[in-house]
Amino acid sequence: MPRGGKRSGAGKPKGYKHEHTLERQAQRRALEAKGVLEAERVLEALRLMLDFNPKRLFDPVTGCLRHPKDWSDADAAALASFEVIVKNAAAGDNHVDTIHKVRWVDRVKVLELAMKKLGMLREIHELHMSLEELVAGSLPAPREP
């Protein structure tokens, strides 16, 4: 029970919402319409992927991969694919082996995206032309890579 002995909804009709709650919901809808919250979600996903540390995924005692339910949000966000293969790896030993194939997102690409979004990385396009071409107003033909 909150301080003062009153319940938070005491004396209010069912379905009543405070004015500030309605205002916040209206502000959120306005931001969603502008795409601001989508940008926040993208930045949060990038932050989680950059916070990924593969050392947290293995049990320090046994060295085995931890169960995905025990992974942090950052570790789960960095997962690109997960495959479990159950097969007999060595013929004739009558032992079934379990192989876990785990692939993670490319950290360099994630870092590049985050840096572009934050304005820390800019692409520079260069155009090489002579002074005569510049004065004449003609652009040179594109060069072959």
Backbone hydrogen bonds, N-H to C=O, Kabsch-Sander energy under -0.5 kcal/mol:
donor,donor_aa,acceptor,acceptor_aa,energy
5,G,2,P,-1.4
6,K,3,R,-0.5
10,A,7,R,-1.2
12,K,9,G,-1.7
16,Y,13,P,-1.8
22,L,18,H,-1.8
23,E,19,E,-2.3
24,R,20,H,-2.3
25,Q,21,T,-2.2
26,A,22,L,-2.1
27,Q,23,E,-2.5
28,R,24,R,-2.5
29,R,25,Q,-2.2
30,A,26,A,-2.1
31,L,27,Q,-2.5
32,E,28,R,-2.7
33,A,29,R,-2.1
34,K,30,A,-1.3
35,G,31,L,-0.9
35,G,32,E,-0.7
36,V,31,L,-1.8
39,A,35,G,-1.6
40,E,36,V,-1.9
41,R,37,L,-2.3
42,V,38,E,-2.2
43,L,39,A,-2.4
44,E,40,E,-2.3
45,A,41,R,-2.4
46,L,42,V,-2.5
47,R,43,L,-2.5
48,L,44,E,-2.4
49,M,45,A,-2.3
50,L,46,L,-2.1
51,D,47,R,-1.3
52,F,49,M,-0.8
56,R,53,N,-1.6
57,L,54,P,-1.4
58,F,55,K,-0.9
59,D,64,C,-3.0
63,G,59,D,-2.4
66,R,57,L,-3.6
70,D,67,H,-2.4
71,W,68,P,-1.4
76,A,72,S,-2.2
77,A,73,D,-2.3
78,A,74,A,-1.4
79,L,76,A,-1.0
80,A,103,R,-3.0
81,S,103,R,-1.8
83,E,101,K,-2.6
85,I,83,E,-0.5
85,I,99,I,-3.2
87,K,85,I,-0.6
87,K,97,D,-2.4
89,A,87,K,-1.0
91,A,89,A,-0.6
93,D,90,A,-1.4
97,D,87,K,-3.4
97,D,95,H,-0.5
99,I,85,I,-3.5
99,I,97,D,-0.5
101,K,83,E,-3.4
101,K,99,I,-0.6
102,V,100,H,-0.7
103,R,81,S,-2.7
105,V,78,A,-2.4
107,R,105,V,-0.7
110,V,106,D,-2.1
111,L,107,R,-2.8
112,E,108,V,-2.3
113,L,109,K,-2.5
114,A,110,V,-2.5
115,M,111,L,-2.5
116,K,112,E,-2.2
117,K,113,L,-2.4
118,L,114,A,-2.1
119,G,116,K,-1.0
120,M,115,M,-2.6
121,L,115,M,-1.1
125,H,123,E,-0.5
126,E,124,I,-0.5
129,M,127,L,-0.6
134,L,130,S,-2.0
135,V,131,L,-2.4
136,A,132,E,-2.6
137,G,133,E,-1.3
138,S,133,E,-1.1
